[in-house]
Amino acid sequence: MTRVGVIGVGGMGACHARHVVDLAGAELAWVADPDEGAGQALADELGCEWVAEGMDRIDEADALVIACPDRFHHRYVMAGLERGVPILAEKPLTVELADAREIVDTEVALGRRLIQLGFMRVYDERHTQVADALEHLGAAQHIRCVHRNTNDGSRTVPQMLVESIIHDIHTVRWLGDDEVVSVATSVIAGGAGTRMIIATCRLASGAVAVLEFDDIATGYEVSVEVTAERGNVVAAEPLRALVRADGMVAGAIGDDWFSPFLDTYRVEMRDFLDS
């Protein structure tokens, strides 16, 4: 039985904790959060212990899930590495480049991979279908990622990059099967400063990827299209009912980034625990 400790009980932490409880072979040992009300409520729901500080219980866990605010990731990831504990950490790994390099160097020195980052699109069926199609279509030549969020327009460009667009960059590296070697960006004003970021990336293979990100769209949407050597593949649209009324056909987009991936997060947790 793998004892799992979860640090952070916000939306993602609570989601991960519930999946741990539902999966065979795992035990939710504790949840940690300085918010006693939220932490104790989740602990009572799931039948585990709540602690205010995760550092106090890391030695009592066989695996860690880190879903606290981004600025605290470094200290908990490093603590997990020092104890040789497998870690599922929400992205970004850290908010400072030097801290990220320290983590990578520490893991490499240990000689084994302990960290899995929360890039869940590799478990999402719409995206895995695209990856499967590319097995037959050949190497990617052009990738287009569209990512629309429904935020209030107050986020800065760095926040958009490390909190959202990082998913699209990962998608490009995954589906393109190569590293990004150059990036050119343009921004479109809106909200408190920037509404959209358009990034054109060139991969080492010569393939080109275009990332279109809108932070204050009217609904939440993620899509990807890949043109490869022998054809083109587009991610399927999410299944939604079409309503015919008042001389119109309409389908809801939705403004929630979380619920479309609930099953994906479960698969991600299963893979983490199995690894």
Beta strands, then each sheet from edge to edge (+ up, - down):
strand 1: 2-7
strand 2: 26-32
strand 3: 49-51
strand 4: 63-66
strand 5: 87-89
strand 6: 115-117
strand 7: 140-150
strand 8: 180-190
strand 9: 193-203
strand 10: 208-214
strand 11: 216-228
strand 12: 231-234
strand 13: 243-245
strand 14: 248-250
sheet 1: 3+ 2+ 1+ 4+ 5+ 6+
sheet 2: 8+ 9- 10+ 7+ 11- 12+
sheet 3: 13+ 14-
end
